[in-house]
Amino acid sequence: MGRVIPLFLDCDPGIDDALALGWLFCQDDVEITGIAASGGNVSTAQVLANTLGWLQLAGRTDLRVHAGAEHPLAGVSEYAEETHGDTGAGYARLPAGAATGGVADEITDGVTGGFTADELPAAQAWVRAAHAHPGELIGVLTGPATNLALALQLEPRLPKLLKRLFIMGGAFNYRGNTRPTTEWNVSYDPEATKAVLDAFGEATHLPVIGPIEATEAVALTPQRLQQILDRPDSEPWSAWLTQLAEALRFYFEFHEADGHGYLAHVHDPYVTAAAVVWARNENEAHAQAEHLPQPESQQPDEDTAPAAEPGRDSSARAADGIIPWALMTEKAAVDVELIGTLTRGETVADWLGRWGRAPNVEVIRSLDAEAFLDHLTITLRRGPHHHGSH
Ligand SMILES: [Ca+2]
């Protein structure tokens, strides 16, 4: 196992957020330093309860969950119950988190209540995580950017303190999934996304954004889900997967009603996995460089890279700097439309450099969705290695 990767996840479970959490539970070398859960798809209290429920069901009550902002920076919340169900977890029945209580009936034997959110609010938790791991922390946003924007007000050096930020969000020159040209996370809090993108242009590694025109390719089908579920029974992971399947059943139906077919676009696990595998590749490239006999030599080439560890997915290219599973990325000056009466919340990339601004984001333009889905299927089917050792 390589170096431990400290990671802070800011999410809004949300069905594909739950998949991102599940993928993270299966990574032995990731230290989840904190999880921010905030409103967006449903209320913050409900999202908090969902997050605690998914963690409790997986036996991960060792993790710290922080309540995020109640409302976007501009103050008006719009929920999306039609997308993720009334509770934000589709048909899944999660253990009732003690944070709010009464969300769902207790469903599992032997899982006790009392798992509550950490007292520290999400914005402060971002700052604490960055200070605890200066230059090392991977930040992942799979919900609105509100908490991170608030954290930047507390600690403007966050872009320098993080190793890299990965964002699921936006739609570039593409039909939206919320309003005609907007993606949900950005549409919910455009001011927050703008504040984050403006600030993180200063980062050593430009933030990476996975917009829906790229991530929609990650379409999980009932056949894929069956491959994940077709495994030896082992608690509590089997129980976790059973509820995930219930959540996805709702998501399949939603996508079918929306004209996409009986499947689910799962944006969040891709961006989360890309963040971790990128950090892993970076660490390996550095370790490799330190052991080269000629320190003046440039980056190691792929031929001399160490053999992949057993179980390590080889579909994500190992070359330094490449975004895993991405086929094409593009660095650009990106901004967010705040005023447009029809287009508020649209992400705008200056592909031709007409603004004369330096690029502030690396945009994923296309990805190898089948390779990633293979990886996701294998990972979730295998489950966590060291469950219960925390
Ligand atoms: Ca999400």
Boltz pocket constraint, residues with backbone or C-beta under 6 A from the ligand:
constraints:
  - pocket:
      binder: B
      contacts: [[A, 11], [A, 12], [A, 13], [A, 14], [A, 16], [A, 17], [A, 142], [A, 143], [A, 268]]
      max_distance: 6.0
